[in-house]
Amino acid sequence: MTSAVSHRTAALGLVAAAAFALAVAPAWIAPPARAANAQDERWLAVAPGRVEPASGLIKLGAPVVAPILEVLVKPGETVFAGQALLRLTDAEARAQLASAEAQAAMRKRVRNKESTPSGAGPRRRAEDGVADAQAAVFDARTALDKAVAERRAGRGADGDVESARTQLANAQAKLEQQADELRKVTADAPLPVSVEGQLNVARSDLQGARATLEKLTIRAPLDGTVLQVNARAGEIAAPQATQPLVLLGDMSALRVRAELDQRDLDKIKVGQQAVVRSDAFRGRDIAGKVASIAPLVESSRTAALSQRNMTDVDVVEVLVDLAEPGPFAVGMKVDVYFRP
């Protein structure tokens, strides 16, 4: 009798232990999504992914190690290509620029006192035109930065910024025109004499000083929206930083970067229709279309973040353009259902 009770107690203990193990078992031991959806004949395949801007995530970092002087944007702001996003400390660079400007001006005065060599007139005028156009571009960009800062402070208007952008575009077009003119006359014009050469060296140094100063201003490479800012005035910025100073994206259109199981690769083609769903918005389907399929099979990045990498899932990256942004936010986890 005692023995029977003991066996019964042990059996009940095993059942309770099994129930407890199932209750606390980690999510990763559940069957993968691919198998769960295999019975649904409406879909050829299902792939997890994340929403991102159509431009991808543009990560902007510091080109040099320097303290951050000023942060000029915040998350959610829309910016235009070329707009200043933040400035690094630039006092030394501005001093070098002032010195280079003085040197170039002095060399030009010396040059102007000399008579123009025979046949060198067109080349001299073309070089002067390029130098003046380069200065005009630099001044126009500075004026644009000031107009944006004034608007941000509430002292300027959108019209002032647009006018400054137009002035910069005109100055850049003028510089291209002057550069073309210089290229035309350089081949036939005589080589510059000593004073001309000294002036050209000074002008080259001046352009280098402008470039050094410009490098300390982080600008938007395209029209877009500021998604994240990881910078504060006074912090030290460095090229090797793990986080970008500014994360930018073109939010005019969204796409999904999905990880397709390699076993489903033969079922998916560029241009194929798809449906994108998110657990955050149940019952809401957003249409999509396969834009590209990577030619590389690699380990799943999402699986590597959990113990699901024990299943050794190999995937192909697929980009799916969304027909509309829908309710999705950048970075949101979604599932892509590929239509037959």
N, C-alpha and C positions, 0 to 999 in steps of 0.2 A: 504493500500500500504506500509506504513511504517512498519507494522507488518510483511508483507511477506518478505521484505528486511532484517529485523532483523533475521527472522528464517533462511533465506538463508545464511546470514553472519555467524550465529552460526554453521550451518551445515558445511560450508567450514572450519571453525576453528577447528571443531572436526576432519575432514579429515586430515587437516594439522598436528594436534597434533598426530594423529595415525601414520602418515607417519614418523614424527620425532621420535616417540617412537620406531618404528621398526628400524630406522636407527641407533639409539644409544643403542639399547638393548644389554645387555652383552651376550657374546658367550654362557654362560652356559645355557641359556634358549632354545638353539637349541636342536632338538631331539638327543639322544645319538647315538654314532657310531653304536651300536648294531642294533638299529632300522633302521638306514640308509642303512645298509648292509643286512638286512633281506630279501630283494627282490632278492639278488644275490644268486641263488641256487648253485653256484659253491662252496660255503663255508658253513661249518657247524656252524662256529662261528668266531668272530673277537675279539681280545683282545689287548688293548694298553700295551706297555711295554717299558723297557729301555735296552740298550745293556750294557753288562758287561763282564769282562774276565771270562774264563771258571773256574778259581779258585775262582771267587767272588772277591769282593773288600777287600783286606787285609789292615786293619787299624792298624798302629803301633803307640803306645803311649809311654809315659815315665813311667817307673816302680816306680820312686821316684820323689820328687820335687827337682829339681837341675837346675842350669844355663846350657844352651847349650854351649858347648865348641867349637864344630866344626861340620859343616854340610858337609858330604862327597859325596853327590850325588845331582843331579838335575833332574827335570822332563824329561822323555824321555830316560834316561839311562837304559840299561839292567844290571841286577845284578844277582849274583849267590847265592844260599843258603848259609848262613853264612857270607856273605859280610857285612862289617861294613857300616852303612848308616849315622849315626851321633853319636857323643860322647857327653856325659854330663861331667860337671866338675868333675875331678877324682883325684885331687892332694891329698886329704886326704886319699882316698882309696889306692893310690899308696904308701903313707907313711906307712899305716897299713900293706900293703903287704910286704914292705921291713923289717919291724919289725918282722913279722911272719916268713919270710925266715931266718932271723938271729937267731931267737929262735929255729927253727927246726934244723938248722945247728949245733947250740951249743948242743942241746939235742942228736943229732946223734954222735957228737964227744965224749960226755960223755958215751953214750951207747957202742961205739966201744972200749972204754978202759976196759969195763967189759967183762969177759969171757962168752962165750955163754953157757947158761944152757943146760944140757943134754936133747937131743931130740927137742930143740927149734931151731936148725939150719935151717930146711926147712921153718919154719914159718918166721924167721927173714929175710931170703933171699927173700921170697915171698913179705913181707911187703916192703922191700927196693925196690923190682922190681916195685911194684905198685906206690910208691912214685916217683921213677925216671920217670916212664911212665906218671904220672900226670904232672910232670914238663915239660916233652917233649911236651905234648899236648899244654900246656900253651905257651911255647916258639914257637911252630910251628904256633899257631894262631896269635901270635904277629908278627911273620915273614910274615905271609900272609897279615895281615893288612898293614904292611910296603910296601910289594910288590905292593899292589893295590894302595897305596898312591903314590908310585914312578911312576907307570904307568899313573896315573891321572895327575901328574905333568910333564909328558913327559920325565922322566928320566929312565923309565923302559919299558919292553916289555910284550906282552901277554904271552910269554914263561916263563918269570919269575913268573908270577902269577900262571900259570898252575903248574909249578914246586913246588911252595909253597903250592898249594892245595893238590898236591900229597903227600908232606911231612906231611901235617896235617892229611890226611887220613891214612897214614901209622902209625903215632903216635897214632891215636885213635884206630886203630886195635891192636897195641901193648899193649895199656892200657887194652883193653878188654881181651886180652890173659893173661896178668899179673893178672888181677882181678879174672879170672877163676882159675888160679893157686893158688891164695891166698885162695879162697873158698875151694879148695880141701884139703889144708893142715891145715886149721883152725880147723876143727872138731877134728882132731887127735892130733894136736900139743898142748903142755902145755900152760897154760895161761902165758902171759908175766910178767916178774918180774918188779920191780918198775921203773928201767931206761927205759925198753921197753915201759911201760905204759906212762911215761912222754913224750917219743919221739912220741908215737902215738897221744897223745893229741896235741902236738905241730904241728904235721903234719895235724891234723884235723883243727886246727886254720888256718894253712897256706892255706888249701883248701877253707876254709870259706872266707879268705881275697881275694883269687883269684876270687871266685864267686861274691863277693861284687864289685870288680873292673869290672868284665865282665858284671855285670848288668847295668853298666853305659855306655855301648856301645850298641846301637840299631842295630840289625842285621836283614838281610833279612831271613825270614823263608823258602823261596823257590826261585827257579829261576824265574825271572819275569822282569817286566818293572816298573820303578818308574813313577807313574801317577801324583803325586802331592806331593809337599814339603811345609809344613806349619811351618817352623822353620828357625830361624836365630841365628847366634852366639851371645851370650849375653842375649838372651831371657830366661825367666824362664819356664821350662817345668814341667808339673804336670800330674799325672794320671787322674785327673778329668777334664782335658781340653775337651772342646766340639769338637775341631777339632783334628784329628790324626796328629802326627808329619810328618808321611810319609804314603802315600797311594800307595799300591803296587798291581800288578796283573799279572797273567800269560797270556800274550797276544798271546800265540801260538794258542789259539782257543778262540772264543767268543760265548756267549750265550745271550738269552733274558730272562729277568725276567718279565713275563707278568701277568696281572690281568684279569682273566677270570670271566665273570659274572656267579654267582652261578647257574643261570637258564640254563646255557649251560654245566654244569659239566658232565651230563650223556652222552654228545656227544664226549667227549675228552678222549683218552686213552694214556698211555705211549707207545711210539714208533710211534705215529701217525705223518704223514707228515704235514708240514706246509710251508707257504710262508711268508717271512718277508719283509715289505716295509717301506720306510721312505719318508716323504714329501720332504726331502732334495735331494733325488735321485729318482725322478719320473721316472717310467718305468723300474726301476731296481729291480728285484725280487731275493731274496736270499733264497735258500732252507733251511729248518730246520726240526728238529724232536723233538717231546716232550720227554724230558729226565725224568721229574718228575712232579708229581702233589701233592701239599701240602694237607694234610688231615685236613686242618683247613679253615673254612670260616671266613673272617674278613672284616672290613670296608676297602674300597678302599683308599690307601694312596694318589694316584694321585687326587682323587676327594676331599680329605680332604684339599688339597692345594687351592681349589677354592670353589665357592659357589655351585658347582655341588654336594656337599655332602648333599644338601637339597633333592636330589632324593633318598638318603639312599641306595646307591649301595653297595651290599655285593659281595665280590669276592673271588676267590681261586687263590693262587699263582701258576703259571705254569712256569717251566724252559724249554726253547727250545734251544737245541744245534744247532748252525749254521754250515752248511756244509763247509762254507768258511767265512773268515772275511768280504769279500766284501769291500764296501767303508765305512762301519760303523765305528764310533768312540765310545769309551766307554762313556756311559752316554747319548747317542743319543736316542731321542724318536722315537719309531717305532710302527707299528701295525702288529700283527701276525694273519694271515688268516689260519684257520685250514681246511685242505682238508677232504672231505668225506671219 
